[in-house]
């Protein structure tokens, strides 16, 4: 098969699921050219902008992704939004197949009165803010408040709490965004309540995250012993071999019952079987109203049922961390309830009818679950069915990138290539080295494009990949 007969595959999204799909494609026996489209100038998705800055080891997959990206049969096409600067139908006309790996970037709402009061925030905007994501660079958080509430009991909730409560000196050597570090240094937050609608057995923390949160320097974590008095159903759930993490978490929770809050340390309170029903205040959040729940149902299928008991808790900040939803892309089927693209093993379908050449992977495929590595098996499944479909026919020639470049160039200002990104990456690392940090991120798209323009002027190689296809 000659180069012009290569299978032309577009991947939309440059996070873990997109790169794992690229890895599987490049490892196949077929001759394949991959063009990866990304809305931002920066690749790596949540590994760059979602992993907490004090968890640098979790960012190591970036090294693997960089090696994948250096393949001569891979192009990074950054700063291009699929759905606006190039449509799905236009991509379909140029590629044999498209894999959508765009993740789930919208937070689920609580749908309660006062949710949009000042002081009420989503997990995504706070995480994006302290990680230097351009979309959230200019968000503001009133850290003069002393009490914060986090709704949700998963690892993202733990990240938010840890960043709020960790001594700022321990964050200085991380890659936290400079503007966030400055704000956190002045923070007056002294107390955080982490609230879940169900019980401690159903909390979604990984044990490592929970232990780290419970042992922060200068902080004391507490739980009321009554929360750990389990029902028969919860005990049955806990006894199941699937509940290893819950068993270990419960050991951690039991250790916290003896802790007594004192005025000399910051405080974290774990609260269970409570749901928010309203955020209260005149111009901003002043209190959160909670309803206490009882659990009902079979093991592993218990739901929270509201009781008559209500409670108002004074607070000045509320973060909701109750899950994520994908965002609809024009011309692509979308399930607004689940927040995913309807699919069967990765094959996109509309009303049960498979749409040839369209595939999906990652959170947009299965919903927001799992850790970074969970995306590898998910992407392998999608690539397998895609290659199976393509093997049943002899595909006509597809122009690939050269077929859509004229359209993109008419609609966008600057296409960001892989070598462009490597230049920005090197500049971030250099800035960070001066501050004793792994990197100091550029947090505005204009800053990144300016760095690239300067590199152009200096005569440094700027191109789509090692083959400089775009330029």
C-alpha positions as CSV (number, residue, x, y, z in Angstrom):
1,X,0.0,0.0,0.0
2,X,1.5,3.4,-1.0
3,X,1.4,6.4,1.3
4,X,-1.6,7.8,-0.6
5,X,-3.4,4.6,0.1
6,X,-2.9,4.7,3.8
7,X,-5.9,4.6,6.0
8,X,-6.6,8.2,7.0
9,X,-7.9,8.4,10.6
10,X,-8.9,11.5,12.5
11,X,-9.0,11.5,16.3
12,X,-10.8,14.3,17.9
13,X,-9.4,15.0,21.4
14,X,-5.9,14.7,22.7
15,X,-6.4,13.3,26.2
16,X,-5.5,9.7,27.3
17,X,-8.3,8.0,25.4
18,X,-7.3,9.7,22.2
19,X,-3.6,8.8,22.6
20,X,-4.3,5.2,23.6
21,X,-6.4,4.9,20.5
22,X,-3.5,6.3,18.4
23,X,-1.1,3.9,20.1
24,X,-3.4,0.9,19.1
25,X,-3.7,2.1,15.6
26,X,0.0,2.7,15.1
27,X,0.6,-0.8,16.5
28,X,-1.6,-2.5,14.0
29,X,-0.4,-4.2,10.9
30,X,-2.1,-1.7,8.6
31,X,-0.6,1.4,7.1
32,X,-2.3,4.3,8.9
33,X,-2.0,8.0,9.1
34,X,-3.4,9.7,12.2
35,X,-4.4,13.4,12.5
36,X,-5.3,14.3,16.1
37,X,-7.5,17.4,16.3
38,X,-7.5,19.4,19.6
39,X,-9.5,22.6,20.5
40,X,-6.6,23.9,22.7
41,X,-3.0,24.6,21.6
42,X,-1.9,22.1,24.3
43,X,-2.3,18.3,24.1
44,X,-2.8,15.7,26.8
45,X,-6.2,16.7,28.1
46,X,-6.9,16.0,31.8
47,X,-3.4,14.7,32.4
48,X,-2.2,18.3,31.9
49,X,-5.2,20.2,33.2
50,X,-7.0,17.8,35.5
51,X,-4.4,15.9,37.5
52,X,-3.7,17.7,40.8
53,X,-0.4,19.6,40.7
54,X,0.8,17.9,43.9
55,X,0.4,14.5,42.2
56,X,3.2,14.8,39.6
57,X,3.7,11.0,39.3
58,X,0.2,10.8,37.8
59,X,1.4,12.9,34.9
60,X,4.0,10.4,33.8
61,X,1.8,9.0,31.0
62,X,2.6,12.3,29.1
63,X,6.1,10.8,28.3
64,X,4.3,7.8,26.6
65,X,2.0,10.1,24.7
66,X,5.0,12.2,23.5
67,X,6.6,9.1,22.0
68,X,3.3,8.2,20.3
69,X,3.1,11.7,18.9
70,X,6.7,11.5,17.4
71,X,5.6,8.8,15.0
72,X,6.1,9.9,11.4
73,X,2.5,8.8,10.8
74,X,1.0,11.1,13.5
75,X,0.1,14.8,13.2
76,X,-1.1,17.0,16.0
77,X,-3.6,19.7,14.8
78,X,-4.1,22.0,17.7
79,X,-6.1,25.1,18.3
80,X,-8.8,23.7,16.1
81,X,-12.4,23.2,17.4
82,X,-14.2,20.3,15.6
83,X,-17.8,21.4,15.2
84,X,-17.1,25.0,14.4
85,X,-13.7,25.5,12.7
86,X,-14.2,22.2,10.9
87,X,-17.5,20.2,10.9
88,X,-18.0,16.5,11.5
89,X,-19.3,16.2,7.9
90,X,-16.3,17.9,6.5
91,X,-14.0,15.6,8.4
92,X,-16.0,12.6,7.1
93,X,-15.4,13.7,3.5
94,X,-11.6,13.6,4.1
95,X,-11.1,10.5,6.4
96,X,-11.8,6.9,6.3
97,X,-12.9,7.0,10.0
98,X,-13.1,9.4,12.9
99,X,-12.7,8.6,16.6
100,X,-14.2,11.0,19.0
101,X,-12.2,11.2,22.3
102,X,-13.4,14.5,23.7
103,X,-14.1,13.5,27.2
104,X,-16.8,15.0,29.5
105,X,-16.1,18.6,30.2
106,X,-19.5,19.7,31.7
107,X,-20.3,19.3,35.4
108,X,-23.6,17.9,36.4
109,X,-25.9,20.4,38.2
110,X,-27.5,20.0,41.6
111,X,-30.6,21.6,40.3
112,X,-31.4,23.4,43.6
113,X,-32.4,27.0,44.5
114,X,-29.4,29.3,44.9
115,X,-27.1,27.1,42.8
116,X,-25.9,30.1,40.8
117,X,-25.3,32.4,43.8
118,X,-21.8,34.0,44.1
119,X,-19.6,31.6,45.9
120,X,-21.1,28.5,44.3
121,X,-18.7,26.8,41.9
122,X,-18.2,23.7,39.8
123,X,-15.3,21.3,40.3
124,X,-14.2,21.8,36.7
125,X,-13.7,25.5,37.0
126,X,-11.7,25.3,40.3
127,X,-9.5,22.4,39.0
128,X,-9.0,24.2,35.7
129,X,-8.2,27.4,37.5
130,X,-5.4,26.0,39.7
131,X,-4.1,23.9,36.8
132,X,-3.8,26.8,34.5
133,X,-6.5,25.8,31.9
134,X,-7.1,28.8,29.6
135,X,-10.9,28.4,29.8
136,X,-10.7,29.0,33.6
137,X,-7.8,31.4,33.9
138,X,-9.9,34.4,34.9
139,X,-12.2,32.7,37.3
140,X,-12.2,34.1,40.8
141,X,-12.8,32.4,44.1
142,X,-13.4,34.2,47.3
143,X,-10.8,32.5,49.5
144,X,-11.5,35.1,52.3
145,X,-14.3,32.8,53.4
146,X,-13.5,30.5,56.3
147,X,-15.8,27.6,55.6
148,X,-16.2,25.7,52.4
149,X,-18.4,22.8,51.4
150,X,-17.7,20.2,48.8
151,X,-20.6,18.1,47.5
152,X,-19.4,14.7,46.4
153,X,-17.1,12.1,47.7
154,X,-14.8,11.0,44.9
155,X,-11.1,11.7,44.1
156,X,-11.9,15.1,42.4
157,X,-13.6,16.2,45.7
158,X,-10.4,15.0,47.5
159,X,-8.2,17.0,45.1
160,X,-10.2,20.2,45.7
161,X,-10.1,19.7,49.5
162,X,-6.4,19.0,49.5
163,X,-5.5,22.0,47.4
164,X,-7.6,24.2,49.6
165,X,-6.1,22.8,52.8
166,X,-2.5,21.8,52.0
167,X,0.1,24.3,53.3
168,X,1.0,26.5,50.4
169,X,4.7,26.0,51.0
170,X,4.1,22.3,49.9
171,X,2.6,23.5,46.6
172,X,5.4,25.8,45.6
173,X,7.5,23.0,44.1
174,X,4.5,21.7,42.0
175,X,3.3,22.9,38.6
176,X,0.3,24.7,40.1
177,X,-0.5,27.8,38.2
178,X,1.2,30.9,39.5
179,X,-2.0,32.9,39.9
180,X,-3.6,30.1,41.9
181,X,-0.5,29.8,44.2
182,X,-0.7,33.6,44.9
183,X,-4.4,33.4,45.8
184,X,-4.0,30.3,47.9
185,X,-1.2,31.9,49.9
186,X,-3.8,34.5,51.1
187,X,-6.6,32.0,51.7
188,X,-8.5,32.2,54.9
189,X,-10.3,28.8,54.4
190,X,-10.0,26.9,57.7
191,X,-12.8,24.4,57.5
192,X,-14.0,22.1,54.8
193,X,-17.1,19.8,54.9
194,X,-17.1,16.9,52.4
195,X,-20.6,15.8,52.0
196,X,-22.0,12.6,50.3
197,X,-25.6,11.6,49.8
198,X,-25.0,8.0,50.7
199,X,-22.8,6.3,53.4
200,X,-19.1,5.7,54.0
201,X,-19.3,2.3,52.3
202,X,-20.5,4.0,49.1
203,X,-17.9,6.8,49.1
204,X,-15.8,6.7,45.9
205,X,-12.4,7.8,47.2
206,X,-9.5,5.6,46.4
207,X,-7.8,4.6,49.7
208,X,-4.5,6.3,48.8
209,X,-6.3,9.6,48.2
210,X,-8.3,9.3,51.4
211,X,-5.2,8.5,53.5
212,X,-3.4,11.5,52.0
213,X,-6.3,13.8,52.7
214,X,-6.7,12.5,56.3
215,X,-3.0,13.1,57.0
216,X,-2.4,16.6,55.7
217,X,0.1,18.7,57.7
218,X,-1.6,21.3,59.9
219,X,-5.0,19.7,59.4
220,X,-7.3,17.5,61.5
221,X,-9.9,15.3,59.9
222,X,-13.0,14.2,61.7
223,X,-16.1,11.9,61.4
224,X,-18.9,11.5,63.8
225,X,-18.9,7.8,65.0
226,X,-22.7,7.5,64.3
227,X,-21.9,7.7,60.5
228,X,-20.0,4.4,60.8
229,X,-22.9,2.5,62.4
230,X,-23.8,0.4,59.4
231,X,-27.0,-1.2,58.4
232,X,-27.3,-4.9,57.5
233,X,-27.4,-4.0,53.9
234,X,-24.2,-1.9,54.1
235,X,-22.5,-4.7,56.0
236,X,-23.5,-7.2,53.3
237,X,-22.1,-4.9,50.7
238,X,-18.9,-4.4,52.7
239,X,-18.4,-8.2,53.0
240,X,-18.5,-8.7,49.3
241,X,-15.1,-9.4,47.6
242,X,-15.8,-6.4,45.3
243,X,-15.6,-4.1,48.3
244,X,-11.8,-4.2,49.0
245,X,-11.5,-0.4,48.6
246,X,-14.5,0.3,50.8
247,X,-13.1,-2.0,53.5
248,X,-9.8,-0.1,53.5
249,X,-11.6,3.2,53.4
250,X,-13.7,2.2,56.4
251,X,-10.5,1.5,58.3
252,X,-9.3,5.0,57.6
253,X,-12.7,6.5,58.6
254,X,-12.7,4.6,61.9
255,X,-9.3,6.1,62.8
256,X,-10.8,9.6,62.4
257,X,-13.6,9.2,64.9
258,X,-11.3,9.9,67.8
259,X,-10.1,13.2,66.4
260,X,-11.4,16.3,68.1
261,X,-11.4,19.6,66.2
262,X,-9.2,22.3,67.8
263,X,-8.6,25.9,67.0
264,X,-5.0,25.5,66.1
265,X,-5.4,23.5,62.9
266,X,-7.5,23.5,59.8
267,X,-10.4,21.1,59.9
268,X,-11.9,18.6,57.4
269,X,-15.2,17.0,58.3
270,X,-16.5,14.0,56.4
271,X,-20.3,13.9,56.4
272,X,-22.6,11.2,55.0
273,X,-26.2,10.6,54.1
274,X,-27.0,14.2,53.4
275,X,-28.0,16.1,50.2
276,X,-28.1,19.8,49.4
277,X,-31.6,21.2,48.8
278,X,-30.8,24.9,48.6
279,X,-28.0,27.4,48.8
280,X,-29.1,30.4,50.9
281,X,-27.9,34.0,51.0
282,X,-28.7,37.5,49.9
283,X,-26.0,38.3,47.3
284,X,-23.8,35.3,47.8
285,X,-23.7,31.9,49.5
286,X,-24.1,32.2,53.3
287,X,-25.5,28.8,54.1
288,X,-26.3,25.5,52.6
289,X,-29.5,23.6,53.5
290,X,-29.1,19.9,53.8
291,X,-31.6,17.1,54.0
292,X,-30.6,14.0,55.8
293,X,-31.1,10.7,53.9
294,X,-31.8,7.1,54.7
295,X,-30.5,4.3,52.4
296,X,-32.9,2.0,50.7
297,X,-32.4,-0.9,48.3
298,X,-30.3,-4.1,47.8
299,X,-26.5,-4.2,48.2
300,X,-24.7,-2.2,45.6
301,X,-28.0,-0.7,44.5
302,X,-28.9,1.5,47.5
303,X,-30.3,4.9,46.8
304,X,-30.6,7.9,49.1
305,X,-34.2,8.7,50.3
306,X,-34.8,12.1,51.8
307,X,-36.1,12.2,55.4
308,X,-37.9,15.1,57.1
309,X,-34.8,16.2,58.9
310,X,-33.2,19.4,57.6
311,X,-30.1,21.3,58.6
312,X,-28.5,24.6,57.7
313,X,-24.7,24.8,57.6
314,X,-23.0,28.2,57.5
315,X,-20.4,28.4,54.7
316,X,-19.1,30.9,52.2
317,X,-17.9,28.6,49.4
318,X,-19.6,25.6,47.8
319,X,-18.0,23.3,45.2
320,X,-20.1,20.6,43.5
321,X,-18.2,17.5,42.4
322,X,-21.1,15.2,41.5
323,X,-20.0,13.9,38.1
324,X,-19.5,15.1,34.6
325,X,-21.3,15.1,31.2
326,X,-20.0,15.2,27.7
327,X,-20.8,18.1,25.4
328,X,-22.8,17.7,22.2
329,X,-20.9,18.2,18.9
330,X,-23.0,19.4,15.9
331,X,-23.8,16.5,13.5
332,X,-22.9,13.8,16.0
333,X,-25.6,11.9,17.9
334,X,-25.8,12.7,21.6
335,X,-27.6,11.4,24.6
336,X,-28.3,14.5,26.8
337,X,-29.4,12.5,29.8
338,X,-26.3,10.3,30.1
339,X,-24.0,12.9,28.5
340,X,-22.5,10.5,26.1
341,X,-22.5,9.6,22.4
342,X,-24.8,6.6,21.8
343,X,-22.6,3.7,20.8
344,X,-22.2,-0.1,20.7
345,X,-18.7,-1.1,21.7
346,X,-17.5,2.2,20.3
347,X,-19.5,2.2,17.1
348,X,-21.6,5.4,17.0
349,X,-25.3,4.8,16.3
350,X,-28.4,6.9,16.0
351,X,-31.6,5.3,17.1
352,X,-29.9,1.9,17.0
353,X,-28.6,2.4,13.4
354,X,-24.8,2.3,13.2
355,X,-23.2,5.3,11.4
356,X,-20.3,4.0,9.3
357,X,-16.9,5.6,9.9
358,X,-17.8,7.2,13.3
359,X,-16.4,5.9,16.5
360,X,-16.1,7.1,20.1
361,X,-13.9,6.3,23.1
362,X,-13.2,7.4,26.7
363,X,-15.6,9.3,28.9
364,X,-17.7,10.4,25.8
365,X,-18.2,6.7,25.2
366,X,-18.8,5.2,28.6
367,X,-19.4,8.2,30.9
368,X,-17.0,9.7,33.5
369,X,-15.6,6.6,35.3
370,X,-12.2,5.0,35.9
371,X,-8.7,6.4,36.2
372,X,-6.3,7.4,33.4
373,X,-5.2,3.8,32.7
374,X,-8.9,2.7,32.3
375,X,-8.9,4.4,28.9
376,X,-6.4,2.0,27.4
377,X,-8.7,-1.0,27.3
378,X,-11.6,1.2,26.3
379,X,-9.7,2.6,23.3
380,X,-8.4,-0.8,22.3
381,X,-12.0,-2.0,22.1
382,X,-13.0,0.9,19.9
383,X,-10.0,0.5,17.6
384,X,-10.6,-3.2,17.3
385,X,-14.2,-2.7,16.0
386,X,-13.1,0.1,13.8
387,X,-10.4,-2.0,12.1
388,X,-12.9,-4.8,11.8
389,X,-15.3,-2.6,10.0
390,X,-12.6,-1.2,7.7
391,X,-11.3,-4.6,6.9
392,X,-14.6,-5.7,5.3
393,X,-14.4,-3.2,2.4
394,X,-11.6,-1.8,0.3
395,X,-11.8,1.9,1.2
396,X,-11.6,4.5,-1.5
397,X,-8.7,7.0,-1.3
398,X,-9.3,9.7,1.3
399,X,-7.3,12.9,1.2
400,X,-6.9,13.2,5.0
401,X,-5.4,16.4,6.3
402,X,-4.8,17.9,2.9
403,X,-8.5,17.7,2.2
404,X,-9.5,19.8,5.2
405,X,-6.5,22.2,5.5
406,X,-8.0,24.8,3.1
407,X,-11.2,24.8,5.1
408,X,-9.4,25.2,8.4
409,X,-7.1,27.9,7.2
410,X,-10.1,29.9,6.0
411,X,-11.7,29.8,9.4
412,X,-8.9,29.9,12.0
413,X,-6.0,32.1,12.8
414,X,-3.3,29.7,13.8
415,X,-2.9,26.0,13.5
416,X,-0.7,24.6,16.3
417,X,1.6,21.8,15.3
418,X,3.5,19.3,17.4
419,X,6.7,21.2,17.1
420,X,4.9,24.4,18.1
421,X,3.7,22.6,21.2
422,X,7.2,21.3,22.0
423,X,8.5,24.9,21.8
424,X,5.8,26.0,24.4
425,X,6.6,23.0,26.5
426,X,10.3,23.9,26.6
427,X,9.5,27.5,27.5
428,X,7.2,26.4,30.4
429,X,9.9,24.1,31.7
430,X,12.5,26.8,31.5
431,X,10.2,29.3,33.4
432,X,9.5,26.7,36.0
433,X,13.2,25.9,36.6
434,X,13.8,29.5,37.7
435,X,11.1,29.0,40.4
436,X,12.0,25.5,41.5
437,X,8.9,24.0,39.8
438,X,8.6,21.3,37.1
439,X,7.1,24.0,34.8
440,X,5.3,27.4,35.0
441,X,2.4,27.1,32.6
442,X,1.2,29.6,30.1
443,X,-2.4,30.1,31.0
444,X,-3.7,32.1,28.1
445,X,-3.9,31.0,24.5
446,X,-2.5,34.4,23.3
447,X,0.6,33.8,25.4
448,X,1.1,30.4,23.8
449,X,0.6,31.7,20.3
450,X,3.0,34.5,21.0
451,X,5.7,32.1,22.0
452,X,5.2,30.2,18.8
453,X,5.4,33.3,16.7
454,X,8.6,34.2,18.4
455,X,10.0,30.8,17.5
456,X,9.0,31.3,13.9
457,X,10.9,34.6,13.8
458,X,14.0,32.9,15.3
459,X,13.9,30.4,12.4
460,X,13.3,27.4,14.6
461,X,11.5,24.5,13.0
462,X,7.8,24.9,13.2
463,X,5.7,22.2,11.6
464,X,2.9,19.7,12.1
465,X,5.3,16.9,13.0
466,X,8.7,15.7,12.0
467,X,7.5,15.9,8.4
468,X,6.3,19.5,8.7
469,X,3.1,18.7,6.7
470,X,1.1,21.9,7.5
471,X,3.9,24.4,6.8
